[in-house]
Amino acid sequence: ANRYLENYERALSGFDAAASKDPSLNAKEEAGKIVDLLNKLEDSILEK
């Protein structure tokens, strides 16, 4: 899990791979949540 915290592109690729193997995992939705969280984090950093 820790390596995913450091490499977001790889984490998102992992979600895509999971989605192709098992669509019921809602991997696209989970990847979207990661992107949304990263956008919020970026906005927070830029506001300071």
PDB file with SEQRES, HELIX, SHEET and CRYST1 records, atoms N, CA, C and O in Angstrom:
SEQRES   1 A   48  ALA ASN ARG TYR LEU GLU ASN TYR GLU ARG ALA LEU SER          
SEQRES   2 A   48  GLY PHE ASP ALA ALA ALA SER LYS ASP PRO SER LEU ASN          
SEQRES   3 A   48  ALA LYS GLU GLU ALA GLY LYS ILE VAL ASP LEU LEU ASN          
SEQRES   4 A   48  LYS LEU GLU ASP SER ILE LEU GLU LYS                          
HELIX    1 AA1 ASN A    2  GLU A    6  1                                   5    
HELIX    2 AA2 TYR A    8  LYS A   21  1                                  14    
HELIX    3 AA3 PRO A   23  LEU A   25  5                                   3    
HELIX    4 AA4 ALA A   27  GLU A   47  1                                  21    
CRYST1    1.000    1.000    1.000  90.00  90.00  90.00 P 1           1          
ATOM      1  N   ALA A   1       0.820  -1.199   0.000  1.00  0.00           N  
ATOM      2  CA  ALA A   1       0.000   0.000   0.000  1.00  0.00           C  
ATOM      3  C   ALA A   1       0.860   1.258   0.000  1.00  0.00           C  
ATOM      4  O   ALA A   1       0.512   2.242  -0.653  1.00  0.00           O  
ATOM      5  N   ASN A   2       1.960   1.241   0.711  1.00  0.00           N  
ATOM      6  CA  ASN A   2       2.794   2.437   0.795  1.00  0.00           C  
ATOM      7  C   ASN A   2       3.340   2.861  -0.556  1.00  0.00           C  
ATOM      8  O   ASN A   2       3.427   4.056  -0.837  1.00  0.00           O  
ATOM      9  N   ARG A   3       3.702   1.920  -1.383  1.00  0.00           N  
ATOM     10  CA  ARG A   3       4.251   2.314  -2.678  1.00  0.00           C  
ATOM     11  C   ARG A   3       3.214   3.037  -3.519  1.00  0.00           C  
ATOM     12  O   ARG A   3       3.573   3.869  -4.352  1.00  0.00           O  
ATOM     13  N   TYR A   4       1.920   2.734  -3.318  1.00  0.00           N  
ATOM     14  CA  TYR A   4       0.886   3.445  -4.059  1.00  0.00           C  
ATOM     15  C   TYR A   4       0.766   4.889  -3.595  1.00  0.00           C  
ATOM     16  O   TYR A   4       0.350   5.756  -4.363  1.00  0.00           O  
ATOM     17  N   LEU A   5       1.122   5.150  -2.357  1.00  0.00           N  
ATOM     18  CA  LEU A   5       1.077   6.516  -1.871  1.00  0.00           C  
ATOM     19  C   LEU A   5       2.128   7.381  -2.554  1.00  0.00           C  
ATOM     20  O   LEU A   5       1.975   8.600  -2.633  1.00  0.00           O  
ATOM     21  N   GLU A   6       3.172   6.769  -3.037  1.00  0.00           N  
ATOM     22  CA  GLU A   6       4.266   7.508  -3.646  1.00  0.00           C  
ATOM     23  C   GLU A   6       4.190   7.532  -5.170  1.00  0.00           C  
ATOM     24  O   GLU A   6       4.810   8.390  -5.799  1.00  0.00           O  
ATOM     25  N   ASN A   7       3.452   6.623  -5.768  1.00  0.00           N  
ATOM     26  CA  ASN A   7       3.409   6.542  -7.221  1.00  0.00           C  
ATOM     27  C   ASN A   7       1.950   6.461  -7.671  1.00  0.00           C  
ATOM     28  O   ASN A   7       1.406   5.375  -7.872  1.00  0.00           O  
ATOM     29  N   TYR A   8       1.335   7.623  -7.822  1.00  0.00           N  
ATOM     30  CA  TYR A   8      -0.082   7.671  -8.146  1.00  0.00           C  
ATOM     31  C   TYR A   8      -0.377   7.134  -9.539  1.00  0.00           C  
ATOM     32  O   TYR A   8      -1.412   6.508  -9.764  1.00  0.00           O  
ATOM     33  N   GLU A   9       0.527   7.379 -10.464  1.00  0.00           N  
ATOM     34  CA  GLU A   9       0.304   6.878 -11.826  1.00  0.00           C  
ATOM     35  C   GLU A   9       0.251   5.357 -11.828  1.00  0.00           C  
ATOM     36  O   GLU A   9      -0.596   4.766 -12.499  1.00  0.00           O  
ATOM     37  N   ARG A  10       1.136   4.726 -11.093  1.00  0.00           N  
ATOM     38  CA  ARG A  10       1.134   3.268 -11.006  1.00  0.00           C  
ATOM     39  C   ARG A  10      -0.133   2.769 -10.300  1.00  0.00           C  
ATOM     40  O   ARG A  10      -0.707   1.750 -10.682  1.00  0.00           O  
ATOM     41  N   ALA A  11      -0.554   3.494  -9.277  1.00  0.00           N  
ATOM     42  CA  ALA A  11      -1.775   3.105  -8.572  1.00  0.00           C  
ATOM     43  C   ALA A  11      -2.976   3.148  -9.511  1.00  0.00           C  
ATOM     44  O   ALA A  11      -3.801   2.234  -9.515  1.00  0.00           O  
ATOM     45  N   LEU A  12      -3.071   4.208 -10.301  1.00  0.00           N  
ATOM     46  CA  LEU A  12      -4.191   4.319 -11.238  1.00  0.00           C  
ATOM     47  C   LEU A  12      -4.120   3.243 -12.306  1.00  0.00           C  
ATOM     48  O   LEU A  12      -5.151   2.720 -12.732  1.00  0.00           O  
ATOM     49  N   SER A  13      -2.918   2.909 -12.742  1.00  0.00           N  
ATOM     50  CA  SER A  13      -2.758   1.812 -13.707  1.00  0.00           C  
ATOM     51  C   SER A  13      -3.215   0.500 -13.091  1.00  0.00           C  
ATOM     52  O   SER A  13      -3.811  -0.340 -13.765  1.00  0.00           O  
ATOM     53  N   GLY A  14      -2.932   0.330 -11.807  1.00  0.00           N  
ATOM     54  CA  GLY A  14      -3.377  -0.872 -11.104  1.00  0.00           C  
ATOM     55  C   GLY A  14      -4.892  -0.963 -11.051  1.00  0.00           C  
ATOM     56  O   GLY A  14      -5.457  -2.046 -11.207  1.00  0.00           O  
ATOM     57  N   PHE A  15      -5.551   0.166 -10.831  1.00  0.00           N  
ATOM     58  CA  PHE A  15      -7.012   0.169 -10.836  1.00  0.00           C  
ATOM     59  C   PHE A  15      -7.541  -0.188 -12.220  1.00  0.00           C  
ATOM     60  O   PHE A  15      -8.517  -0.930 -12.335  1.00  0.00           O  
ATOM     61  N   ASP A  16      -6.915   0.328 -13.265  1.00  0.00           N  
ATOM     62  CA  ASP A  16      -7.333  -0.009 -14.633  1.00  0.00           C  
ATOM     63  C   ASP A  16      -7.160  -1.498 -14.910  1.00  0.00           C  
ATOM     64  O   ASP A  16      -8.024  -2.124 -15.523  1.00  0.00           O  
ATOM     65  N   ALA A  17      -6.047  -2.060 -14.459  1.00  0.00           N  
ATOM     66  CA  ALA A  17      -5.807  -3.493 -14.657  1.00  0.00           C  
ATOM     67  C   ALA A  17      -6.852  -4.312 -13.909  1.00  0.00           C  
ATOM     68  O   ALA A  17      -7.350  -5.313 -14.425  1.00  0.00           O  
ATOM     69  N   ALA A  18      -7.180  -3.888 -12.700  1.00  0.00           N  
ATOM     70  CA  ALA A  18      -8.197  -4.596 -11.917  1.00  0.00           C  
ATOM     71  C   ALA A  18      -9.554  -4.520 -12.601  1.00  0.00           C  
ATOM     72  O   ALA A  18     -10.295  -5.503 -12.629  1.00  0.00           O  
ATOM     73  N   ALA A  19      -9.880  -3.360 -13.148  1.00  0.00           N  
ATOM     74  CA  ALA A  19     -11.169  -3.189 -13.822  1.00  0.00           C  
ATOM     75  C   ALA A  19     -11.280  -4.095 -15.037  1.00  0.00           C  
ATOM     76  O   ALA A  19     -12.357  -4.613 -15.331  1.00  0.00           O  
ATOM     77  N   SER A  20     -10.178  -4.288 -15.740  1.00  0.00           N  
ATOM     78  CA  SER A  20     -10.237  -5.144 -16.923  1.00  0.00           C  
ATOM     79  C   SER A  20     -10.420  -6.611 -16.543  1.00  0.00           C  
ATOM     80  O   SER A  20     -10.973  -7.389 -17.319  1.00  0.00           O  
ATOM     81  N   LYS A  21      -9.959  -6.988 -15.357  1.00  0.00           N  
ATOM     82  CA  LYS A  21     -10.096  -8.377 -14.909  1.00  0.00           C  
ATOM     83  C   LYS A  21     -11.419  -8.634 -14.207  1.00  0.00           C  
ATOM     84  O   LYS A  21     -11.984  -9.722 -14.317  1.00  0.00           O  
ATOM     85  N   ASP A  22     -11.913  -7.631 -13.484  1.00  0.00           N  
ATOM     86  CA  ASP A  22     -13.155  -7.804 -12.731  1.00  0.00           C  
ATOM     87  C   ASP A  22     -13.915  -6.479 -12.687  1.00  0.00           C  
ATOM     88  O   ASP A  22     -13.699  -5.669 -11.785  1.00  0.00           O  
ATOM     89  N   PRO A  23     -14.802  -6.254 -13.656  1.00  0.00           N  
ATOM     90  CA  PRO A  23     -15.543  -4.989 -13.719  1.00  0.00           C  
ATOM     91  C   PRO A  23     -16.394  -4.699 -12.481  1.00  0.00           C  
ATOM     92  O   PRO A  23     -16.738  -3.543 -12.239  1.00  0.00           O  
ATOM     93  N   SER A  24     -16.736  -5.706 -11.706  1.00  0.00           N  
ATOM     94  CA  SER A  24     -17.574  -5.484 -10.525  1.00  0.00           C  
ATOM     95  C   SER A  24     -16.832  -4.768  -9.402  1.00  0.00           C  
ATOM     96  O   SER A  24     -17.454  -4.377  -8.414  1.00  0.00           O  
ATOM     97  N   LEU A  25     -15.528  -4.589  -9.529  1.00  0.00           N  
ATOM     98  CA  LEU A  25     -14.748  -3.924  -8.487  1.00  0.00           C  
ATOM     99  C   LEU A  25     -14.932  -2.407  -8.474  1.00  0.00           C  
ATOM    100  O   LEU A  25     -14.475  -1.741  -7.545  1.00  0.00           O  
ATOM    101  N   ASN A  26     -15.586  -1.859  -9.477  1.00  0.00           N  
ATOM    102  CA  ASN A  26     -15.779  -0.410  -9.584  1.00  0.00           C  
ATOM    103  C   ASN A  26     -14.452   0.340  -9.535  1.00  0.00           C  
ATOM    104  O   ASN A  26     -14.348   1.400  -8.917  1.00  0.00           O  
ATOM    105  N   ALA A  27     -13.454  -0.213 -10.181  1.00  0.00           N  
ATOM    106  CA  ALA A  27     -12.114   0.371 -10.145  1.00  0.00           C  
ATOM    107  C   ALA A  27     -12.092   1.764 -10.771  1.00  0.00           C  
ATOM    108  O   ALA A  27     -11.350   2.631 -10.308  1.00  0.00           O  
ATOM    109  N   LYS A  28     -12.872   1.989 -11.792  1.00  0.00           N  
ATOM    110  CA  LYS A  28     -12.904   3.319 -12.420  1.00  0.00           C  
ATOM    111  C   LYS A  28     -13.397   4.361 -11.420  1.00  0.00           C  
ATOM    112  O   LYS A  28     -12.860   5.467 -11.352  1.00  0.00           O  
ATOM    113  N   GLU A  29     -14.415   4.006 -10.650  1.00  0.00           N  
ATOM    114  CA  GLU A  29     -14.940   4.923  -9.636  1.00  0.00           C  
ATOM    115  C   GLU A  29     -13.891   5.193  -8.558  1.00  0.00           C  
ATOM    116  O   GLU A  29     -13.716   6.334  -8.132  1.00  0.00           O  
ATOM    117  N   GLU A  30     -13.201   4.155  -8.123  1.00  0.00           N  
ATOM    118  CA  GLU A  30     -12.165   4.321  -7.103  1.00  0.00           C  
ATOM    119  C   GLU A  30     -11.008   5.165  -7.631  1.00  0.00           C  
ATOM    120  O   GLU A  30     -10.461   5.989  -6.898  1.00  0.00           O  
ATOM    121  N   ALA A  31     -10.636   4.970  -8.878  1.00  0.00           N  
ATOM    122  CA  ALA A  31      -9.577   5.783  -9.482  1.00  0.00           C  
ATOM    123  C   ALA A  31     -10.016   7.243  -9.545  1.00  0.00           C  
ATOM    124  O   ALA A  31      -9.215   8.150  -9.318  1.00  0.00           O  
ATOM    125  N   GLY A  32     -11.276   7.461  -9.851  1.00  0.00           N  
ATOM    126  CA  GLY A  32     -11.812   8.824  -9.868  1.00  0.00           C  
ATOM    127  C   GLY A  32     -11.731   9.482  -8.503  1.00  0.00           C  
ATOM    128  O   GLY A  32     -11.466  10.680  -8.403  1.00  0.00           O  
ATOM    129  N   LYS A  33     -11.957   8.706  -7.455  1.00  0.00           N  
ATOM    130  CA  LYS A  33     -11.846   9.241  -6.092  1.00  0.00           C  
ATOM    131  C   LYS A  33     -10.413   9.656  -5.784  1.00  0.00           C  
ATOM    132  O   LYS A  33     -10.183  10.674  -5.132  1.00  0.00           O  
ATOM    133  N   ILE A  34      -9.458   8.873  -6.252  1.00  0.00           N  
ATOM    134  CA  ILE A  34      -8.048   9.220  -6.037  1.00  0.00           C  
ATOM    135  C   ILE A  34      -7.721  10.526  -6.753  1.00  0.00           C  
ATOM    136  O   ILE A  34      -7.074  11.405  -6.184  1.00  0.00           O  
ATOM    137  N   VAL A  35      -8.165  10.650  -7.987  1.00  0.00           N  
ATOM    138  CA  VAL A  35      -7.901  11.867  -8.756  1.00  0.00           C  
ATOM    139  C   VAL A  35      -8.542  13.071  -8.074  1.00  0.00           C  
ATOM    140  O   VAL A  35      -7.920  14.128  -7.976  1.00  0.00           O  
ATOM    141  N   ASP A  36      -9.771  12.924  -7.603  1.00  0.00           N  
ATOM    142  CA  ASP A  36     -10.447  14.019  -6.905  1.00  0.00           C  
ATOM    143  C   ASP A  36      -9.681  14.424  -5.645  1.00  0.00           C  
ATOM    144  O   ASP A  36      -9.508  15.611  -5.371  1.00  0.00           O  
ATOM    145  N   LEU A  37      -9.230  13.440  -4.892  1.00  0.00           N  
ATOM    146  CA  LEU A  37      -8.473  13.717  -3.674  1.00  0.00           C  
ATOM    147  C   LEU A  37      -7.169  14.442  -3.994  1.00  0.00           C  
ATOM    148  O   LEU A  37      -6.800  15.394  -3.305  1.00  0.00           O  
ATOM    149  N   LEU A  38      -6.479  13.996  -5.028  1.00  0.00           N  
ATOM    150  CA  LEU A  38      -5.230  14.653  -5.415  1.00  0.00           C  
ATOM    151  C   LEU A  38      -5.473  16.085  -5.883  1.00  0.00           C  
ATOM    152  O   LEU A  38      -4.665  16.974  -5.614  1.00  0.00           O  
ATOM    153  N   ASN A  39      -6.571  16.305  -6.574  1.00  0.00           N  
ATOM    154  CA  ASN A  39      -6.907  17.668  -6.998  1.00  0.00           C  
ATOM    155  C   ASN A  39      -7.168  18.568  -5.798  1.00  0.00           C  
ATOM    156  O   ASN A  39      -6.736  19.721  -5.781  1.00  0.00           O  
ATOM    157  N   LYS A  40      -7.871  18.051  -4.794  1.00  0.00           N  
ATOM    158  CA  LYS A  40      -8.124  18.826  -3.576  1.00  0.00           C  
ATOM    159  C   LYS A  40      -6.821  19.126  -2.847  1.00  0.00           C  
ATOM    160  O   LYS A  40      -6.624  20.233  -2.348  1.00  0.00           O  
ATOM    161  N   LEU A  41      -5.942  18.147  -2.789  1.00  0.00           N  
ATOM    162  CA  LEU A  41      -4.649  18.340  -2.142  1.00  0.00           C  
ATOM    163  C   LEU A  41      -3.846  19.412  -2.873  1.00  0.00           C  
ATOM    164  O   LEU A  41      -3.255  20.291  -2.245  1.00  0.00           O  
ATOM    165  N   GLU A  42      -3.828  19.334  -4.184  1.00  0.00           N  
ATOM    166  CA  GLU A  42      -3.104  20.329  -4.974  1.00  0.00           C  
ATOM    167  C   GLU A  42      -3.674  21.724  -4.746  1.00  0.00           C  
ATOM    168  O   GLU A  42      -2.921  22.681  -4.566  1.00  0.00           O  
ATOM    169  N   ASP A  43      -4.995  21.844  -4.753  1.00  0.00           N  
ATOM    170  CA  ASP A  43      -5.631  23.138  -4.512  1.00  0.00           C  
ATOM    171  C   ASP A  43      -5.261  23.682  -3.140  1.00  0.00           C  
ATOM    172  O   ASP A  43      -4.999  24.876  -2.990  1.00  0.00           O  
ATOM    173  N   SER A  44      -5.241  22.815  -2.148  1.00  0.00           N  
ATOM    174  CA  SER A  44      -4.886  23.217  -0.788  1.00  0.00           C  
ATOM    175  C   SER A  44      -3.454  23.736  -0.720  1.00  0.00           C  
ATOM    176  O   SER A  44      -3.177  24.731  -0.050  1.00  0.00           O  
ATOM    177  N   ILE A  45      -2.562  23.065  -1.407  1.00  0.00           N  
ATOM    178  CA  ILE A  45      -1.156  23.478  -1.403  1.00  0.00           C  
ATOM    179  C   ILE A  45      -0.987  24.811  -2.129  1.00  0.00           C  
ATOM    180  O   ILE A  45      -0.235  25.675  -1.676  1.00  0.00           O  
ATOM    181  N   LEU A  46      -1.675  24.978  -3.237  1.00  0.00           N  
ATOM    182  CA  LEU A  46      -1.533  26.199  -4.032  1.00  0.00           C  
ATOM    183  C   LEU A  46      -2.122  27.423  -3.341  1.00  0.00           C  
ATOM    184  O   LEU A  46      -1.713  28.549  -3.627  1.00  0.00           O  
ATOM    185  N   GLU A  47      -3.078  27.219  -2.433  1.00  0.00           N  
ATOM    186  CA  GLU A  47      -3.709  28.331  -1.726  1.00  0.00           C  
ATOM    187  C   GLU A  47      -2.804  28.919  -0.653  1.00  0.00           C  
ATOM    188  O   GLU A  47      -3.043  30.040  -0.204  1.00  0.00           O  
ATOM    189  N   LYS A  48      -1.791  28.207  -0.238  1.00  0.00           N  
ATOM    190  CA  LYS A  48      -0.922  28.685   0.849  1.00  0.00           C  
ATOM    191  C   LYS A  48       0.109  29.638   0.369  1.00  0.00           C  
ATOM    192  O   LYS A  48       0.913  30.128   1.161  1.00  0.00           O  
TER     193      LYS A  48                                                      
END                                                                             
